[in-house]
Amino acid sequence: MKKLIWLIIIVVVGYFAYTKFLRPVSGEERNVQAFEDRFESARNHFLSAARQLAMPGEVAIADPEAAVRRLKTVKADFDRLYESLTDAAAIARADKLAAAIEEFIEKNNIE
């Protein structure tokens, strides 16, 4: 029974490794993936700036305006890319990213 469980675990890990690292990815999907990374970086920068501003008694060295500008730049660049996508897999991935960007912007009242 233990061998069967280990076999299932190995198969699942192998499947995820294949889909994440070895599956052929189109150029458009790579572009969307690059924007996912840029958004993640901008989001982390914004959250870091917000945390620094929230710390009482600390000298605020955060620049929240820079973080907001960075998020807006990522969104504007992504919107231009989104309009040019033709690959179905890239469009599906871009839809998820667009939803995540919109949710983050609405949640944090970024205008």
Biopython code that builds the backbone (N, CA, C, O; Angstrom):
import numpy as np
from Bio.PDB.StructureBuilder import StructureBuilder

atoms = [
    (1, "MET", "N", (0.821, -1.192, 0.000)),
    (1, "MET", "CA", (0.000, 0.000, 0.000)),
    (1, "MET", "C", (0.866, 1.259, 0.000)),
    (1, "MET", "O", (0.560, 2.233, -0.687)),
    (2, "LYS", "N", (1.956, 1.229, 0.782)),
    (2, "LYS", "CA", (2.846, 2.390, 0.820)),
    (2, "LYS", "C", (3.482, 2.623, -0.540)),
    (2, "LYS", "O", (3.666, 3.769, -0.950)),
    (3, "LYS", "N", (3.821, 1.549, -1.244)),
    (3, "LYS", "CA", (4.429, 1.692, -2.562)),
    (3, "LYS", "C", (3.458, 2.352, -3.536)),
    (3, "LYS", "O", (3.866, 3.157, -4.373)),
    (4, "LEU", "N", (2.196, 2.018, -3.431)),
    (4, "LEU", "CA", (1.181, 2.611, -4.301)),
    (4, "LEU", "C", (1.030, 4.102, -4.014)),
    (4, "LEU", "O", (0.920, 4.907, -4.939)),
    (5, "ILE", "N", (1.024, 4.464, -2.753)),
    (5, "ILE", "CA", (0.914, 5.885, -2.380)),
    (5, "ILE", "C", (2.120, 6.656, -2.887)),
    (5, "ILE", "O", (1.971, 7.752, -3.428)),
    (6, "TRP", "N", (3.317, 6.096, -2.720)),
    (6, "TRP", "CA", (4.522, 6.768, -3.204)),
    (6, "TRP", "C", (4.514, 6.894, -4.723)),
    (6, "TRP", "O", (4.944, 7.909, -5.272)),
    (7, "LEU", "N", (4.028, 5.868, -5.391)),
    (7, "LEU", "CA", (3.935, 5.915, -6.842)),
    (7, "LEU", "C", (2.989, 7.027, -7.288)),
    (7, "LEU", "O", (3.298, 7.761, -8.227)),
    (8, "ILE", "N", (1.864, 7.156, -6.639)),
    (8, "ILE", "CA", (0.897, 8.212, -6.970)),
    (8, "ILE", "C", (1.507, 9.586, -6.721)),
    (8, "ILE", "O", (1.345, 10.493, -7.537)),
    (9, "ILE", "N", (2.204, 9.747, -5.603)),
    (9, "ILE", "CA", (2.844, 11.024, -5.284)),
    (9, "ILE", "C", (3.888, 11.376, -6.341)),
    (9, "ILE", "O", (3.962, 12.523, -6.780)),
    (10, "ILE", "N", (4.684, 10.407, -6.747)),
    (10, "ILE", "CA", (5.717, 10.648, -7.747)),
    (10, "ILE", "C", (5.089, 11.022, -9.097)),
    (10, "ILE", "O", (5.593, 11.904, -9.793)),
    (11, "VAL", "N", (4.005, 10.360, -9.458)),
    (11, "VAL", "CA", (3.327, 10.672, -10.715)),
    (11, "VAL", "C", (2.759, 12.091, -10.683)),
    (11, "VAL", "O", (2.876, 12.828, -11.663)),
    (12, "VAL", "N", (2.149, 12.474, -9.571)),
    (12, "VAL", "CA", (1.575, 13.818, -9.455)),
    (12, "VAL", "C", (2.673, 14.873, -9.512)),
    (12, "VAL", "O", (2.531, 15.872, -10.217)),
    (13, "VAL", "N", (3.761, 14.668, -8.782)),
    (13, "VAL", "CA", (4.875, 15.621, -8.806)),
    (13, "VAL", "C", (5.467, 15.691, -10.213)),
    (13, "VAL", "O", (5.795, 16.778, -10.689)),
    (14, "GLY", "N", (5.605, 14.567, -10.872)),
    (14, "GLY", "CA", (6.125, 14.553, -12.233)),
    (14, "GLY", "C", (5.227, 15.306, -13.198)),
    (14, "GLY", "O", (5.714, 16.027, -14.069)),
    (15, "TYR", "N", (3.928, 15.144, -13.051)),
    (15, "TYR", "CA", (2.979, 15.856, -13.910)),
    (15, "TYR", "C", (3.101, 17.365, -13.718)),
    (15, "TYR", "O", (3.160, 18.118, -14.690)),
    (16, "PHE", "N", (3.139, 17.801, -12.461)),
    (16, "PHE", "CA", (3.265, 19.234, -12.205)),
    (16, "PHE", "C", (4.603, 19.782, -12.693)),
    (16, "PHE", "O", (4.662, 20.901, -13.204)),
    (17, "ALA", "N", (5.669, 19.011, -12.543)),
    (17, "ALA", "CA", (6.975, 19.449, -13.043)),
    (17, "ALA", "C", (6.944, 19.566, -14.561)),
    (17, "ALA", "O", (7.502, 20.510, -15.120)),
    (18, "TYR", "N", (6.301, 18.622, -15.230)),
    (18, "TYR", "CA", (6.211, 18.679, -16.690)),
    (18, "TYR", "C", (5.415, 19.895, -17.131)),
    (18, "TYR", "O", (5.851, 20.630, -18.017)),
    (19, "THR", "N", (4.253, 20.120, -16.525)),
    (19, "THR", "CA", (3.421, 21.236, -16.964)),
    (19, "THR", "C", (4.048, 22.583, -16.625)),
    (19, "THR", "O", (3.815, 23.566, -17.329)),
    (20, "LYS", "N", (4.826, 22.642, -15.575)),
    (20, "LYS", "CA", (5.428, 23.913, -15.166)),
    (20, "LYS", "C", (6.734, 24.210, -15.905)),
    (20, "LYS", "O", (6.984, 25.355, -16.279)),
    (21, "PHE", "N", (7.566, 23.191, -16.117)),
    (21, "PHE", "CA", (8.910, 23.441, -16.621)),
    (21, "PHE", "C", (9.207, 22.865, -18.005)),
    (21, "PHE", "O", (10.006, 23.445, -18.739)),
    (22, "LEU", "N", (8.602, 21.764, -18.380)),
    (22, "LEU", "CA", (9.011, 21.090, -19.601)),
    (22, "LEU", "C", (8.026, 21.210, -20.758)),
    (22, "LEU", "O", (8.399, 20.975, -21.907)),
    (23, "ARG", "N", (6.789, 21.568, -20.479)),
    (23, "ARG", "CA", (5.781, 21.669, -21.531)),
    (23, "ARG", "C", (6.167, 22.794, -22.479)),
    (23, "ARG", "O", (6.548, 23.880, -22.042)),
    (24, "PRO", "N", (6.068, 22.533, -23.776)),
    (24, "PRO", "CA", (6.396, 23.606, -24.718)),
    (24, "PRO", "C", (5.436, 24.789, -24.544)),
    (24, "PRO", "O", (4.220, 24.621, -24.451)),
    (25, "VAL", "N", (6.013, 25.964, -24.503)),
    (25, "VAL", "CA", (5.237, 27.173, -24.269)),
    (25, "VAL", "C", (5.446, 28.100, -25.460)),
    (25, "VAL", "O", (6.567, 28.294, -25.928)),
    (26, "SER", "N", (4.346, 28.665, -25.937)),
    (26, "SER", "CA", (4.445, 29.583, -27.081)),
    (26, "SER", "C", (5.083, 30.900, -26.645)),
    (26, "SER", "O", (5.209, 31.181, -25.454)),
    (27, "GLY", "N", (5.474, 31.682, -27.612)),
    (27, "GLY", "CA", (6.069, 32.988, -27.325)),
    (27, "GLY", "C", (5.099, 33.910, -26.609)),
    (27, "GLY", "O", (5.490, 34.671, -25.724)),
    (28, "GLU", "N", (3.826, 33.837, -26.998)),
    (28, "GLU", "CA", (2.826, 34.669, -26.334)),
    (28, "GLU", "C", (2.652, 34.273, -24.868)),
    (28, "GLU", "O", (2.501, 35.129, -23.997)),
    (29, "GLU", "N", (2.674, 32.967, -24.609)),
    (29, "GLU", "CA", (2.566, 32.521, -23.214)),
    (29, "GLU", "C", (3.773, 32.983, -22.402)),
    (29, "GLU", "O", (3.630, 33.348, -21.235)),
    (30, "ARG", "N", (4.948, 32.970, -23.004)),
    (30, "ARG", "CA", (6.136, 33.463, -22.311)),
    (30, "ARG", "C", (5.996, 34.953, -21.996)),
    (30, "ARG", "O", (6.416, 35.408, -20.933)),
    (31, "ASN", "N", (5.409, 35.704, -22.916)),
    (31, "ASN", "CA", (5.186, 37.129, -22.672)),
    (31, "ASN", "C", (4.217, 37.337, -21.511)),
    (31, "ASN", "O", (4.437, 38.196, -20.658)),
    (32, "VAL", "N", (3.148, 36.549, -21.484)),
    (32, "VAL", "CA", (2.188, 36.657, -20.385)),
    (32, "VAL", "C", (2.859, 36.248, -19.079)),
    (32, "VAL", "O", (2.632, 36.874, -18.044)),
    (33, "GLN", "N", (3.676, 35.212, -19.119)),
    (33, "GLN", "CA", (4.392, 34.766, -17.924)),
    (33, "GLN", "C", (5.330, 35.863, -17.423)),
    (33, "GLN", "O", (5.475, 36.047, -16.215)),
    (34, "ALA", "N", (5.958, 36.580, -18.328)),
    (34, "ALA", "CA", (6.832, 37.688, -17.929)),
    (34, "ALA", "C", (6.014, 38.777, -17.238)),
    (34, "ALA", "O", (6.480, 39.379, -16.270)),
    (35, "PHE", "N", (4.806, 39.033, -17.724)),
    (35, "PHE", "CA", (3.951, 40.024, -17.071)),
    (35, "PHE", "C", (3.443, 39.527, -15.724)),
    (35, "PHE", "O", (3.221, 40.329, -14.817)),
    (36, "GLU", "N", (3.255, 38.220, -15.579)),
    (36, "GLU", "CA", (2.901, 37.681, -14.269)),
    (36, "GLU", "C", (4.014, 37.973, -13.266)),
    (36, "GLU", "O", (3.754, 38.358, -12.126)),
    (37, "ASP", "N", (5.244, 37.786, -13.704)),
    (37, "ASP", "CA", (6.384, 38.071, -12.829)),
    (37, "ASP", "C", (6.490, 39.561, -12.519)),
    (37, "ASP", "O", (6.755, 39.944, -11.379)),
    (38, "ARG", "N", (6.282, 40.407, -13.540)),
    (38, "ARG", "CA", (6.330, 41.856, -13.315)),
    (38, "ARG", "C", (5.229, 42.300, -12.351)),
    (38, "ARG", "O", (5.467, 43.135, -11.478)),
    (39, "PHE", "N", (4.028, 41.746, -12.508)),
    (39, "PHE", "CA", (2.932, 42.111, -11.617)),
    (39, "PHE", "C", (3.234, 41.654, -10.192)),
    (39, "PHE", "O", (2.989, 42.390, -9.236)),
    (40, "GLU", "N", (3.758, 40.459, -10.053)),
    (40, "GLU", "CA", (4.096, 39.947, -8.720)),
    (40, "GLU", "C", (5.130, 40.845, -8.048)),
    (40, "GLU", "O", (5.022, 41.141, -6.858)),
    (41, "SER", "N", (6.127, 41.275, -8.809)),
    (41, "SER", "CA", (7.147, 42.164, -8.274)),
    (41, "SER", "C", (6.554, 43.519, -7.877)),
    (41, "SER", "O", (6.859, 44.041, -6.805)),
    (42, "ALA", "N", (5.712, 44.083, -8.736)),
    (42, "ALA", "CA", (5.088, 45.374, -8.439)),
    (42, "ALA", "C", (4.146, 45.262, -7.240)),
    (42, "ALA", "O", (4.084, 46.162, -6.402)),
    (43, "ARG", "N", (3.413, 44.148, -7.168)),
    (43, "ARG", "CA", (2.502, 43.923, -6.034)),
    (43, "ARG", "C", (3.284, 43.834, -4.735)),
    (43, "ARG", "O", (2.891, 44.433, -3.733)),
    (44, "ASN", "N", (4.378, 43.100, -4.739)),
    (44, "ASN", "CA", (5.198, 42.975, -3.539)),
    (44, "ASN", "C", (5.804, 44.319, -3.139)),
    (44, "ASN", "O", (5.904, 44.629, -1.952)),
    (45, "HIS", "N", (6.206, 45.113, -4.124)),
    (45, "HIS", "CA", (6.757, 46.445, -3.864)),
    (45, "HIS", "C", (5.695, 47.328, -3.206)),
    (45, "HIS", "O", (5.987, 48.047, -2.250)),
    (46, "PHE", "N", (4.469, 47.273, -3.715)),
    (46, "PHE", "CA", (3.371, 48.056, -3.154)),
    (46, "PHE", "C", (3.074, 47.612, -1.714)),
    (46, "PHE", "O", (2.928, 48.446, -0.821)),
    (47, "LEU", "N", (2.986, 46.312, -1.499)),
    (47, "LEU", "CA", (2.683, 45.806, -0.158)),
    (47, "LEU", "C", (3.792, 46.140, 0.836)),
    (47, "LEU", "O", (3.522, 46.434, 2.000)),
    (48, "SER", "N", (5.034, 46.094, 0.373)),
    (48, "SER", "CA", (6.161, 46.452, 1.230)),
    (48, "SER", "C", (6.097, 47.924, 1.621)),
    (48, "SER", "O", (6.328, 48.277, 2.777)),
    (49, "ALA", "N", (5.784, 48.777, 0.653)),
    (49, "ALA", "CA", (5.672, 50.211, 0.944)),
    (49, "ALA", "C", (4.523, 50.473, 1.914)),
    (49, "ALA", "O", (4.646, 51.308, 2.810)),
    (50, "ALA", "N", (3.419, 49.770, 1.741)),
    (50, "ALA", "CA", (2.271, 49.945, 2.639)),
    (50, "ALA", "C", (2.620, 49.499, 4.058)),
    (50, "ALA", "O", (2.229, 50.149, 5.028)),
    (51, "ARG", "N", (3.348, 48.405, 4.181)),
    (51, "ARG", "CA", (3.746, 47.926, 5.511)),
    (51, "ARG", "C", (4.684, 48.918, 6.182)),
    (51, "ARG", "O", (4.555, 49.187, 7.376)),
    (52, "GLN", "N", (5.622, 49.461, 5.423)),
    (52, "GLN", "CA", (6.570, 50.412, 5.996)),
    (52, "GLN", "C", (5.873, 51.673, 6.475)),
    (52, "GLN", "O", (6.254, 52.243, 7.498)),
    (53, "LEU", "N", (4.865, 52.109, 5.753)),
    (53, "LEU", "CA", (4.132, 53.300, 6.172)),
    (53, "LEU", "C", (3.267, 53.038, 7.391)),
    (53, "LEU", "O", (2.958, 53.965, 8.141)),
    (54, "ALA", "N", (2.874, 51.800, 7.600)),
    (54, "ALA", "CA", (1.986, 51.464, 8.707)),
    (54, "ALA", "C", (2.727, 51.260, 10.031)),
    (54, "ALA", "O", (2.087, 51.158, 11.078)),
    (55, "MET", "N", (4.029, 51.200, 10.008)),
    (55, "MET", "CA", (4.795, 50.944, 11.219)),
    (55, "MET", "C", (4.914, 52.226, 12.035)),
    (55, "MET", "O", (5.535, 53.188, 11.583)),
    (56, "PRO", "N", (4.326, 52.253, 13.236)),
    (56, "PRO", "CA", (4.407, 53.462, 14.056)),
    (56, "PRO", "C", (5.809, 53.651, 14.638)),
    (56, "PRO", "O", (6.472, 52.689, 15.026)),
    (57, "GLY", "N", (6.236, 54.887, 14.689)),
    (57, "GLY", "CA", (7.521, 55.199, 15.296)),
    (57, "GLY", "C", (8.708, 54.942, 14.395)),
    (57, "GLY", "O", (9.844, 55.205, 14.788)),
    (58, "GLU", "N", (8.477, 54.440, 13.211)),
    (58, "GLU", "CA", (9.567, 54.171, 12.282)),
    (58, "GLU", "C", (9.667, 55.315, 11.291)),
    (58, "GLU", "O", (8.672, 55.968, 10.975)),
    (59, "VAL", "N", (10.842, 55.545, 10.819)),
    (59, "VAL", "CA", (11.034, 56.546, 9.784)),
    (59, "VAL", "C", (10.531, 55.934, 8.479)),
    (59, "VAL", "O", (10.977, 54.859, 8.078)),
    (60, "ALA", "N", (9.611, 56.618, 7.829)),
    (60, "ALA", "CA", (9.025, 56.095, 6.593)),
    (60, "ALA", "C", (9.955, 56.392, 5.417)),
    (60, "ALA", "O", (10.116, 57.542, 5.008)),
    (61, "ILE", "N", (10.555, 55.342, 4.890)),
    (61, "ILE", "CA", (11.409, 55.510, 3.717)),
    (61, "ILE", "C", (10.719, 54.959, 2.479)),
    (61, "ILE", "O", (11.276, 54.986, 1.382)),
    (62, "ALA", "N", (9.513, 54.463, 2.661)),
    (62, "ALA", "CA", (8.779, 53.890, 1.542)),
    (62, "ALA", "C", (8.261, 54.997, 0.640)),
    (62, "ALA", "O", (7.974, 56.107, 1.086)),
    (63, "ASP", "N", (8.153, 54.674, -0.608)),
    (63, "ASP", "CA", (7.608, 55.615, -1.584)),
    (63, "ASP", "C", (6.375, 54.970, -2.209)),
    (63, "ASP", "O", (6.479, 54.310, -3.243)),
    (64, "PRO", "N", (5.208, 55.157, -1.592)),
    (64, "PRO", "CA", (4.005, 54.493, -2.122)),
    (64, "PRO", "C", (3.622, 54.993, -3.509)),
    (64, "PRO", "O", (3.032, 54.242, -4.286)),
    (65, "GLU", "N", (3.940, 56.233, -3.837)),
    (65, "GLU", "CA", (3.613, 56.745, -5.170)),
    (65, "GLU", "C", (4.393, 55.991, -6.250)),
    (65, "GLU", "O", (3.865, 55.717, -7.328)),
    (66, "ALA", "N", (5.642, 55.663, -5.957)),
    (66, "ALA", "CA", (6.449, 54.899, -6.916)),
    (66, "ALA", "C", (5.860, 53.512, -7.116)),
    (66, "ALA", "O", (5.837, 52.997, -8.234)),
    (67, "ALA", "N", (5.383, 52.908, -6.031)),
    (67, "ALA", "CA", (4.777, 51.582, -6.136)),
    (67, "ALA", "C", (3.497, 51.638, -6.957)),
    (67, "ALA", "O", (3.231, 50.733, -7.749)),
    (68, "VAL", "N", (2.706, 52.683, -6.780)),
    (68, "VAL", "CA", (1.466, 52.840, -7.541)),
    (68, "VAL", "C", (1.788, 53.076, -9.019)),
    (68, "VAL", "O", (1.139, 52.505, -9.896)),
    (69, "ARG", "N", (2.787, 53.915, -9.293)),
    (69, "ARG", "CA", (3.194, 54.153, -10.688)),
    (69, "ARG", "C", (3.661, 52.855, -11.340)),
    (69, "ARG", "O", (3.367, 52.593, -12.507)),
    (70, "ARG", "N", (4.382, 52.059, -10.584)),
    (70, "ARG", "CA", (4.878, 50.785, -11.111)),
    (70, "ARG", "C", (3.716, 49.855, -11.452)),
    (70, "ARG", "O", (3.724, 49.211, -12.501)),
    (71, "LEU", "N", (2.722, 49.783, -10.573)),
    (71, "LEU", "CA", (1.542, 48.955, -10.839)),
    (71, "LEU", "C", (0.784, 49.449, -12.064)),
    (71, "LEU", "O", (0.348, 48.651, -12.894)),
    (72, "LYS", "N", (0.628, 50.758, -12.174)),
    (72, "LYS", "CA", (-0.085, 51.328, -13.326)),
    (72, "LYS", "C", (0.666, 51.071, -14.628)),
    (72, "LYS", "O", (0.052, 50.817, -15.664)),
    (73, "THR", "N", (1.993, 51.135, -14.575)),
    (73, "THR", "CA", (2.794, 50.864, -15.767)),
    (73, "THR", "C", (2.638, 49.412, -16.199)),
    (73, "THR", "O", (2.477, 49.126, -17.385)),
    (74, "VAL", "N", (2.684, 48.499, -15.236)),
    (74, "VAL", "CA", (2.505, 47.080, -15.550)),
    (74, "VAL", "C", (1.132, 46.858, -16.170)),
    (74, "VAL", "O", (1.007, 46.141, -17.163)),
    (75, "LYS", "N", (0.102, 47.468, -15.590)),
    (75, "LYS", "CA", (-1.258, 47.294, -16.109)),
    (75, "LYS", "C", (-1.386, 47.860, -17.523)),
    (75, "LYS", "O", (-1.984, 47.221, -18.389)),
    (76, "ALA", "N", (-0.836, 49.043, -17.766)),
    (76, "ALA", "CA", (-0.924, 49.650, -19.096)),
    (76, "ALA", "C", (-0.177, 48.811, -20.140)),
    (76, "ALA", "O", (-0.684, 48.591, -21.240)),
    (77, "ASP", "N", (1.016, 48.351, -19.798)),
    (77, "ASP", "CA", (1.782, 47.518, -20.726)),
    (77, "ASP", "C", (1.065, 46.193, -20.978)),
    (77, "ASP", "O", (1.035, 45.703, -22.107)),
    (78, "PHE", "N", (0.487, 45.616, -19.922)),
    (78, "PHE", "CA", (-0.229, 44.353, -20.064)),
    (78, "PHE", "C", (-1.466, 44.528, -20.935)),
    (78, "PHE", "O", (-1.777, 43.656, -21.746)),
    (79, "ASP", "N", (-2.170, 45.634, -20.779)),
    (79, "ASP", "CA", (-3.356, 45.877, -21.599)),
    (79, "ASP", "C", (-2.995, 45.927, -23.084)),
    (79, "ASP", "O", (-3.737, 45.414, -23.921)),
    (80, "ARG", "N", (-1.861, 46.541, -23.409)),
    (80, "ARG", "CA", (-1.408, 46.569, -24.807)),
    (80, "ARG", "C", (-1.084, 45.166, -25.306)),
    (80, "ARG", "O", (-1.416, 44.817, -26.439)),
    (81, "LEU", "N", (-0.442, 44.364, -24.472)),
    (81, "LEU", "CA", (-0.121, 42.990, -24.854)),
    (81, "LEU", "C", (-1.399, 42.176, -25.022)),
    (81, "LEU", "O", (-1.526, 41.397, -25.966)),
    (82, "TYR", "N", (-2.332, 42.358, -24.114)),
    (82, "TYR", "CA", (-3.570, 41.566, -24.111)),
    (82, "TYR", "C", (-4.334, 41.736, -25.426)),
    (82, "TYR", "O", (-4.918, 40.782, -25.938)),
    (83, "GLU", "N", (-4.325, 42.949, -25.964)),
    (83, "GLU", "CA", (-5.041, 43.211, -27.212)),
    (83, "GLU", "C", (-4.422, 42.478, -28.400)),
    (83, "GLU", "O", (-5.112, 42.199, -29.381)),
    (84, "SER", "N", (-3.139, 42.166, -28.320)),
    (84, "SER", "CA", (-2.450, 41.546, -29.452)),
    (84, "SER", "C", (-2.376, 40.024, -29.367)),
    (84, "SER", "O", (-1.839, 39.396, -30.280)),
    (85, "LEU", "N", (-2.889, 39.413, -28.314)),
    (85, "LEU", "CA", (-2.783, 37.960, -28.152)),
    (85, "LEU", "C", (-3.694, 37.219, -29.129)),
    (85, "LEU", "O", (-4.815, 37.649, -29.400)),
    (86, "THR", "N", (-3.191, 36.092, -29.655)),
    (86, "THR", "CA", (-3.979, 35.252, -30.552)),
    (86, "THR", "C", (-4.024, 33.801, -30.095)),
    (86, "THR", "O", (-4.967, 33.086, -30.435)),
    (87, "ASP", "N", (-3.044, 33.351, -29.343)),
    (87, "ASP", "CA", (-2.970, 31.969, -28.882)),
    (87, "ASP", "C", (-3.977, 31.731, -27.766)),
    (87, "ASP", "O", (-4.053, 32.519, -26.823)),
    (88, "ALA", "N", (-4.755, 30.649, -27.864)),
    (88, "ALA", "CA", (-5.818, 30.370, -26.891)),
    (88, "ALA", "C", (-5.260, 30.158, -25.482)),
    (88, "ALA", "O", (-5.840, 30.637, -24.507)),
    (89, "ALA", "N", (-4.149, 29.450, -25.375)),
    (89, "ALA", "CA", (-3.564, 29.202, -24.053)),
    (89, "ALA", "C", (-3.057, 30.495, -23.430)),
    (89, "ALA", "O", (-3.194, 30.709, -22.225)),
    (90, "ALA", "N", (-2.474, 31.349, -24.250)),
    (90, "ALA", "CA", (-1.980, 32.632, -23.745)),
    (90, "ALA", "C", (-3.141, 33.527, -23.329)),
    (90, "ALA", "O", (-3.047, 34.243, -22.332)),
    (91, "ILE", "N", (-4.226, 33.491, -24.081)),
    (91, "ILE", "CA", (-5.402, 34.302, -23.735)),
    (91, "ILE", "C", (-6.010, 33.817, -22.423)),
    (91, "ILE", "O", (-6.410, 34.632, -21.591)),
    (92, "ALA", "N", (-6.083, 32.508, -22.230)),
    (92, "ALA", "CA", (-6.627, 31.972, -20.980)),
    (92, "ALA", "C", (-5.767, 32.392, -19.792)),
    (92, "ALA", "O", (-6.283, 32.776, -18.743)),
    (93, "ARG", "N", (-4.459, 32.315, -19.969)),
    (93, "ARG", "CA", (-3.549, 32.717, -18.894)),
    (93, "ARG", "C", (-3.626, 34.223, -18.652)),
    (93, "ARG", "O", (-3.555, 34.677, -17.510)),
    (94, "ALA", "N", (-3.770, 34.989, -19.725)),
    (94, "ALA", "CA", (-3.877, 36.441, -19.610)),
    (94, "ALA", "C", (-5.179, 36.846, -18.925)),
    (94, "ALA", "O", (-5.209, 37.832, -18.188)),
    (95, "ASP", "N", (-6.253, 36.095, -19.163)),
    (95, "ASP", "CA", (-7.520, 36.382, -18.490)),
    (95, "ASP", "C", (-7.374, 36.263, -16.971)),
    (95, "ASP", "O", (-7.883, 37.095, -16.220)),
    (96, "LYS", "N", (-6.677, 35.227, -16.538)),
    (96, "LYS", "CA", (-6.451, 35.046, -15.096)),
    (96, "LYS", "C", (-5.616, 36.191, -14.536)),
    (96, "LYS", "O", (-5.902, 36.705, -13.455)),
    (97, "LEU", "N", (-4.591, 36.585, -15.269)),
    (97, "LEU", "CA", (-3.738, 37.676, -14.813)),
    (97, "LEU", "C", (-4.497, 38.992, -14.797)),
    (97, "LEU", "O", (-4.345, 39.780, -13.863)),
    (98, "ALA", "N", (-5.308, 39.242, -15.809)),
    (98, "ALA", "CA", (-6.107, 40.478, -15.855)),
    (98, "ALA", "C", (-7.063, 40.534, -14.668)),
    (98, "ALA", "O", (-7.241, 41.591, -14.063)),
    (99, "ALA", "N", (-7.673, 39.410, -14.334)),
    (99, "ALA", "CA", (-8.576, 39.371, -13.179)),
    (99, "ALA", "C", (-7.815, 39.638, -11.886)),
    (99, "ALA", "O", (-8.309, 40.351, -11.012)),
    (100, "ALA", "N", (-6.615, 39.071, -11.759)),
    (100, "ALA", "CA", (-5.809, 39.282, -10.554)),
    (100, "ALA", "C", (-5.386, 40.748, -10.432)),
    (100, "ALA", "O", (-5.401, 41.306, -9.335)),
    (101, "ILE", "N", (-5.012, 41.368, -11.543)),
    (101, "ILE", "CA", (-4.612, 42.772, -11.517)),
    (101, "ILE", "C", (-5.785, 43.652, -11.118)),
    (101, "ILE", "O", (-5.650, 44.514, -10.250)),
    (102, "GLU", "N", (-6.934, 43.439, -11.746)),
    (102, "GLU", "CA", (-8.120, 44.241, -11.439)),
    (102, "GLU", "C", (-8.537, 44.072, -9.979)),
    (102, "GLU", "O", (-8.877, 45.047, -9.310)),
    (103, "GLU", "N", (-8.509, 42.833, -9.489)),
    (103, "GLU", "CA", (-8.880, 42.579, -8.100)),
    (103, "GLU", "C", (-7.947, 43.308, -7.139)),
    (103, "GLU", "O", (-8.400, 43.906, -6.163)),
    (104, "PHE", "N", (-6.646, 43.259, -7.416)),
    (104, "PHE", "CA", (-5.682, 43.920, -6.543)),
    (104, "PHE", "C", (-5.865, 45.428, -6.552)),
    (104, "PHE", "O", (-5.797, 46.075, -5.507)),
    (105, "ILE", "N", (-6.098, 45.986, -7.736)),
    (105, "ILE", "CA", (-6.282, 47.435, -7.846)),
    (105, "ILE", "C", (-7.547, 47.882, -7.122)),
    (105, "ILE", "O", (-7.532, 48.890, -6.416)),
    (106, "GLU", "N", (-8.637, 47.146, -7.289)),
    (106, "GLU", "CA", (-9.882, 47.489, -6.607)),
    (106, "GLU", "C", (-9.754, 47.319, -5.093)),
    (106, "GLU", "O", (-10.225, 48.159, -4.325)),
    (107, "LYS", "N", (-9.120, 46.240, -4.675)),
    (107, "LYS", "CA", (-8.984, 45.944, -3.254)),
    (107, "LYS", "C", (-8.172, 47.017, -2.521)),
    (107, "LYS", "O", (-8.436, 47.314, -1.356)),
    (108, "ASN", "N", (-7.192, 47.590, -3.207)),
    (108, "ASN", "CA", (-6.310, 48.572, -2.575)),
    (108, "ASN", "C", (-6.639, 50.018, -2.961)),
    (108, "ASN", "O", (-5.872, 50.933, -2.664)),
    (109, "ASN", "N", (-7.767, 50.213, -3.615)),
    (109, "ASN", "CA", (-8.234, 51.564, -3.983)),
    (109, "ASN", "C", (-7.186, 52.348, -4.753)),
    (109, "ASN", "O", (-6.919, 53.509, -4.445)),
    (110, "ILE", "N", (-6.603, 51.721, -5.740)),
    (110, "ILE", "CA", (-5.615, 52.380, -6.578)),
    (110, "ILE", "C", (-6.343, 52.951, -7.786)),
    (110, "ILE", "O", (-7.058, 52.236, -8.489)),
    (111, "GLU", "N", (-6.155, 54.236, -8.017)),
    (111, "GLU", "CA", (-6.839, 54.889, -9.142)),
    (111, "GLU", "C", (-5.856, 55.324, -10.192)),
    (111, "GLU", "O", (-6.252, 55.891, -11.210)),
]
sb = StructureBuilder()
sb.init_structure("model")
sb.init_model(0)
sb.init_chain("A")
sb.init_seg("    ")
for serial, (resi, resn, name, xyz) in enumerate(atoms, 1):
    if name == "N":
        sb.init_residue(resn, " ", resi, " ")
    sb.init_atom(name, np.array(xyz, "f"), 0.0, 1.0, " ", f" {name:<3s}", serial, name[0])
structure = sb.get_structure()
